[in-house]
Amino acid sequence: MLNSDHPEPLYIQLKKAIQTAIHNGIFQQGEKIPTETELSDRYNVSRITVRKAVEELAQEGYLTKRQGKGTFVSHPKIGRKIEHLIGFTAACEANGLSSHSKVTRKEMIVPDPELARALQLVKGEKAIYIQRKRYAGDNPLMLENNYYPESRFSFLMDETLEGSLYDLLRDKYGIDPNRPGESTLEIVLADEDKARLLETSIGKPLFYLRTMIYDQRGLPVHVGKQFMIGDRYQFTL
């Protein structure tokens, strides 16, 4: 029970109580928390106090408000240093989360001139386009779009690609994607297709990361165009 005689304001006490409930699994990730009225009754405080506590917890990333649906416990953010080369699987492991992938597209494509130059393709060579839906725990977090040179990576057409692609390249094929090229990062909004694949809402902010990756010999491995749910991913510089 909250203490009105305590020097801390009631809304701070309530914030701490809700945070404790989240950490102890009483309010679980992805689940809806009680309404303002229910929290007011449970903790014997005014709805104004509840509203202030919930607003601050939402601003701090503990809670997510969904219009017309209520307030939900946020999923944990995946942390990643932007200047370091680290795959999605390794980033999830570093943050204590399991991961898996679902291939949504796998095909040979005719590259545009920009892609052909980036992948150093010879005239007439195609590119392999692989799109994967990447999961952190049970929830989709990233839509991965990678483009590979056909001549060196045709074997990918026969792989299931459900786990770490970088581990597969290193362990099975002796290709070490260890040299990042130029990367750009920007914020975009989810269109209908991306919202459907990432199981989120249209207009949801997404990180768009464009990367160029090379192997140990300095040869192109892939051009990456990745879309990550913005409120579940965190880059540090």
Salt bridges, closest charged atoms under 4 A:
GLU8 OE2 - LYS16 NZ 2.49
GLU36 OE1 - ARG47 NH2 3.41
GLU36 OE1 - ARG51 NH2 2.88
GLU55 OE2 - LYS65 NZ 2.71
GLU56 OE1 - LYS15 NZ 2.94
GLU56 OE2 - LYS52 NZ 3.69
GLU60 OE2 - LYS15 NZ 2.74
GLU83 OE2 - HIS84 NE2 3.79
GLU107 OE1 - ARG105 NH2 3.04
GLU114 OE2 - ARG210 NH2 3.79
GLU144 OE1 - ARG132 NE 2.76
GLU144 OE2 - ARG134 NH1 2.73
GLU159 OE2 - LYS172 NZ 2.79
ASP167 OD1 - ARG170 NH1 3.67
ASP176 OD1 - ARG170 NE 2.72
ASP191 OD2 - LYS194 NZ 3.26
ASP193 OD1 - ARG196 NH2 2.56
GLU199 OE2 - LYS133 NZ 3.00
ASP215 OD2 - ARG152 NH2 2.73
ASP231 OD2 - LYS204 NZ 2.79
